[in-house]
Amino acid sequence: MTAGSALVTGALGDTGKAICQQLLTDGWEVVVSDILPEEEGAGFVQQLWPTGAATYRHLNVQDAESCLAVVNSIPDLRAYVGNAGIGRPQPFASMDDETLRRQFDVNVSGNVCLARVAAESMRSSSADCSIAFTVSWVGDRPWPELVAYAATKAALHMATRSIALELASIGIRVNAVAPGIVNAGMARTEAERNPGHKQRAGAAVPLGRLQDPQDVAEVVAFLVSKRARNITGSVILVDGGCSLGSF
């Protein structure tokens, strides 16, 4: 007997794959969604998880019709993990309008709108249902050249708490994980491109190491599990101490 179906967005990035793997390990049927075309993404998922417990669906979180179609195709949806996100470091003085707009469209509007569709699907379920977003430690603490990204994560942080308040009456829990500097995705790319960034990042982690995606995945899996049945409206820092302010 499975835990039910879980939809994960941004699922083919390093952190997304770790989340999917952990959910599969915990007994979920996982719908792996990302912006890769259907055939290409399905082939990739088949290579990663050949057992058939994971299926791929092309999904652009900015496309309302696509979001509705994917959610409606999932039987027994009990968890939605809003992990879709983009970031592009830019100094504030030279930040372009398109960079700012796109990050808000994906990181905030896309995740929140899809959560609304998912919640509607979960509304009639008698099972424990939950939503988990990926936010960031920089939603609370400034970091150079991340004005747009940090602002989106701060917005999603408050959206998490606000949505949790409204959905509590129908039994849907809503939480978020706030990773620190994960050795993956944007942070790893920027560290490879910019030695100064790598030095700043290394000095900012009191525990002394950049995080692995698995560190994030385990907390996400906990939050959508029955073990967290009395947790809602929480944003859990998984940041190695970055937010403590050691530089």
TITIVO-620776 format. One line per field, with one value per residue (C-alpha): z, x, y. Coordinates in steps of 0.05 Angstrom, whole numbers, plus 5000, padded with zeros to 4 digits. Layout:
REM residues N
up: (Z,...)
east: (X,...)
north: (Y,...)
***
This chain:
REM residues 247
up: (5000,4979,5016,4958,4900,4905,4852,4851,4808,4786,4796,4748,4781,4833,4893,4856,4840,4912,4936,4886,4907,4980,4969,4928,4984,5033,4991,4950,4877,4849,4790,4767,4732,4698,4634,4591,4534,4552,4513,4534,4607,4608,4580,4633,4689,4663,4667,4737,4766,4723,4774,4749,4815,4783,4722,4684,4664,4626,4666,4661,4726,4689,4645,4683,4635,4639,4715,4717,4667,4705,4773,4746,4717,4784,4824,4900,4902,4974,4969,4926,4930,4899,4882,4815,4818,4778,4798,4764,4805,4784,4819,4836,4796,4732,4745,4685,4689,4654,4706,4762,4728,4708,4776,4808,4754,4768,4840,4869,4820,4790,4856,4890,4831,4825,4900,4893,4839,4881,4943,4904,4883,4955,4985,4981,5007,5075,5078,5106,5051,5049,5009,5017,4983,4974,4997,5019,5076,5034,5042,5111,5103,5046,5001,4947,4877,4896,4903,4856,4880,4954,4945,4912,4968,5021,4985,4981,5055,5074,5022,5057,5124,5094,5054,5115,5155,5101,5087,5159,5165,5110,5138,5087,5118,5085,5103,5071,5073,5071,5047,5056,5004,4969,4927,4868,4817,4817,4876,4846,4777,4808,4850,4788,4750,4805,4854,4897,4906,4926,4979,5007,5007,5043,5097,5108,5133,5207,5202,5151,5089,5032,5036,4995,4961,5004,5066,5037,5010,5078,5110,5052,5058,5133,5124,5075,5118,5174,5223,5213,5221,5271,5234,5189,5173,5189,5149,5170,5160,5134,5123,5161,5204,5147,5177,5241,5208,5210,5155)
east: (5000,5029,5028,4988,5009,5056,5068,5137,5153,5223,5235,5293,5341,5390,5346,5283,5312,5333,5263,5232,5280,5265,5190,5196,5236,5181,5128,5097,5076,5112,5092,5157,5144,5189,5194,5227,5182,5140,5178,5247,5228,5194,5256,5299,5253,5251,5327,5329,5271,5255,5208,5149,5132,5153,5119,5136,5091,5113,5091,5103,5079,5064,5012,4946,4914,4975,4973,4899,4908,4966,4933,4867,4905,4933,4891,4894,4936,4958,5021,5044,5117,5127,5200,5200,5245,5294,5348,5398,5449,5453,5478,5419,5445,5446,5387,5340,5264,5256,5299,5257,5190,5207,5231,5167,5126,5157,5179,5117,5058,5071,5080,5021,4973,4990,4980,4910,4894,4925,4886,4821,4838,4855,4793,4749,4802,4793,4868,4923,4942,4997,5034,5108,5145,5220,5239,5308,5349,5359,5285,5305,5377,5407,5460,5498,5468,5405,5354,5303,5312,5311,5249,5212,5231,5209,5142,5134,5152,5093,5048,5063,5038,4978,4956,4965,4918,4864,4870,4875,4799,4796,4855,4908,4975,5022,5096,5162,5235,5287,5353,5419,5474,5464,5520,5474,5437,5447,5495,5542,5540,5556,5612,5643,5637,5657,5714,5693,5623,5653,5696,5637,5593,5644,5653,5578,5564,5579,5575,5631,5604,5556,5493,5475,5407,5391,5393,5334,5298,5294,5260,5210,5192,5182,5136,5090,5088,5040,5097,5086,5010,5009,5055,5027,5048,5121,5182,5239,5311,5357,5416,5477,5471,5476,5421,5460,5503,5573,5617)
north: (5000,5067,5133,5162,5206,5264,5317,5349,5409,5429,5355,5344,5392,5364,5380,5359,5291,5281,5299,5250,5195,5204,5204,5140,5109,5129,5093,5149,5145,5205,5249,5280,5346,5395,5436,5383,5358,5298,5245,5270,5276,5208,5175,5209,5188,5116,5114,5142,5102,5041,5009,5049,5084,5150,5179,5242,5299,5361,5421,5496,5526,5592,5556,5552,5502,5456,5458,5440,5383,5352,5357,5328,5269,5247,5197,5203,5267,5276,5318,5375,5397,5465,5462,5498,5558,5599,5648,5692,5731,5804,5867,5911,5970,5929,5883,5881,5883,5816,5780,5808,5793,5722,5702,5727,5692,5624,5626,5659,5661,5593,5556,5591,5582,5509,5500,5528,5476,5421,5441,5439,5368,5348,5381,5320,5271,5239,5225,5269,5319,5370,5422,5438,5494,5504,5574,5597,5625,5688,5703,5728,5748,5791,5761,5799,5801,5763,5820,5788,5717,5735,5777,5719,5671,5721,5727,5651,5646,5690,5657,5591,5617,5652,5592,5547,5591,5587,5512,5489,5485,5432,5392,5410,5425,5476,5484,5503,5484,5539,5511,5546,5542,5476,5447,5442,5484,5559,5559,5507,5541,5608,5578,5548,5613,5661,5644,5703,5673,5606,5639,5678,5616,5574,5627,5635,5564,5556,5480,5484,5450,5465,5424,5363,5361,5301,5346,5384,5323,5289,5349,5356,5282,5290,5350,5315,5252,5233,5244,5319,5314,5371,5418,5472,5543,5527,5547,5501,5526,5472,5518,5494,5556,5607,5649,5657,5709,5682,5711)
***
